[in-house]
Amino acid sequence: MRVLHVIPSVSDMYGGPSRAIIDIERALAQRAIDVTVVSTKDINEHMEFFGETAPGVGPLLPKRISFVKNTRFYKISFELGRWLKRNVEKFDLVHVHGAFSFPSVAAAFVARNKGVPYVVRPLGVLRQYGMNRRRPFLKRISFALIERALLESAAAVHFTSAAEMSDAEKIGLRCNGVVIPLGIDVRVTPPQWRENGSQLFTLLFLSRLDPVKNLEGLLRAFALVANETPNAVLKIAGDGAPQYVRSLKALAETLAIADRVEWLGHVTGGRKADLFSTASAFVLPSHSESFGIAAVEALAAGLPCIVSDEVAIAPDIEKAGAGVVTSTDPRDLAASIRRLQGDKKLCFVMSAAARILAEENFSLDVMGVRLEALYRRICEVDLRRPVKAS
């Protein structure tokens, strides 16, 4: 089976959506599915993937093609448009990632016109926060004139959580929605929670630094905890817009916690694993999160998680007893931090539950099985285009 994946951009500055492509590639390669990923790039920019596909993950290595953007706004690429017209029919199915951008719209439009079944993963932009953030008026117009028809014509709309699908239903979208959570390689992470060998309680945030992540709320919450307990440390790993990062550091100074907050920048590989292995708990207090892949990484590492009720997988974490779900309010966040900080036995129990949840719901194998089943079901129903042998 040949599957084309189209995503507007692949770079560490775009966080989880880009990271997920690597994991999707690996999961499908293990199932002998021939994957091609196309994206856009700036002039003289390489296609920036998180890490590399490990050798031996499957019989087929993914093909990656990037096209120069003609405009930053809407990520228009005429070269990409021409390539899609010439090549879409060579694939059994197209998996589109994103909305409100030229690559996503062009891929869905061309696939529909050529009679090739396509799946759309909206990347959370249909949630209330996503629709109201950054050019909300243009998004409403675009959704009414373009995205709605393309989504409702799709063979399936791939939501990564039940919460994301529920939000799409609330705006009146009538589509063939399916929930398939993202998956990660759970084998590369430590098996259980460990005391970090000191009296410090190390709280870890690891994600893109962006206003949606509610870092201001986290800093204010940590200030409440730090004023009461001298053994708490907050480590913040991730990159963001320089001006925004400066404003966060200034807030830490104002709150008198600058000496208790470590700014680590973007981390990968062994350095990331070290952070997980020495942290006491993980926190993701986002205002909106259509999935929460950073939280899944923490679960796989056996870390108790503090997540806001706006993180889409929060119900899974709460039901499994793998962490604490709170509001985005700093006082509630502080109460959740105190709860874990003062109860090592609870952290140990949550650690075991976190690991089980990651293995059973969010592994590469589970995601690969579900995606392949979806693809084959779609292709078998579409009698005009029988599945090709890989």
C-alpha positions, 0 to 999 in steps of 0.5 A: 500500500502506498500512502502520501502524507502532506503536512505544511511544515516539519520543524522543531518550532512547530512542536508536536505535529512535526514530531508526530510525523516521525512516529507515524512513519516508523509505525507504518514502516513496521507494517510494510506500508510505503510512506511518502511525506511532502512538506514546504520549506523556506529557501535554503532551508532543509526539511527539519525532522525531529531525529531520524528514522532508525535503521531496521524499523521496517522493510520500507524507509519513508521518502521525504520531499520538501518544496520551497514556499512562495509565501510565508502566509498560508505557506503557498508553494506553487511547486508543491501544487504542481507536484500534487497534480502530477503524482496524487493518483500514484497513491492508494490514499492521502493523509492530510495533516492540518487545515487553514494552509495551502499544502493541506487544502491543496492536497485534499482538493487535488485528491478529491478531484482525482478520486483518491480517498483522503484522510484529514488530521486537523491538528487541533485547529477545530478546537475552540482555542484554535478557531479563536486564535490567530486570524479568527475572522479569516478562519471562520470565512475559510472554514465556511467556504473551503475547509468544511466541504473538504472535511465532510468529503474526506473518507475519514477525519482523523482526531487524536482524542475524543475531546478533539472530535467533540469540539469539531461536532460542536461547530456543526461539522458532519464528517466520518470522524475516527479517534486514533491517538498518536503513539511513541516508542515506549521502549526507549524510556525508563520503566518506573518512577525513581527518587532523584537521589536528592531532597529536591522535587524537580518539576519538568515542563518540556514542550514548545514555549508558546502562550497556548502552553500557559507558562505564565500560569505555571510560573505563578503557580510555582511561585506559590509553591516555592514560597512555602518549600525551598526544595522545589525546582522547575525545569523548562525545556523547549524553544519559542519566539525570543521576545516571548521567552524574554517575557517569561524570564522577566516574569520569573524575575518579578515573581522572585523565582528566577534562581529556582527556574532552569531554562534549558532550551530545546532538548533531544535524544539522550539529554531529554532521556536524562531529564525524564529520568531525574524529574519528580513529576511532569507538568503540561498546563496548556489552555488548549491541547488537541493531544499532548505528545509531551505528556505521553512521553512523560507517561512512557517514562513513568512520570506522574503528570500534572495536566490541565483539563484542556489537555485532550488526554487528561481524561485518560490520565485521570481514569488511569490514575497516572496523574492529576488533572487541574484547571489552568488557574495558578492556585489550582496548579499550585495545589496539584504540585503540592499534592505530588510533592508531599506524597512519594507513595502516590508518585510511585503508584502513579508512575506504574499507572503512567507506564501501563497507560502509555504501553496500552494506549499510546505505543507505536504498535497500537497506533500502527495497527489502528492506522493500517486498519483505517487505511485498508478499510477505506481503500477496500470500500473505494472499489474504484481504486483497489489496494496496490501491493506494496 
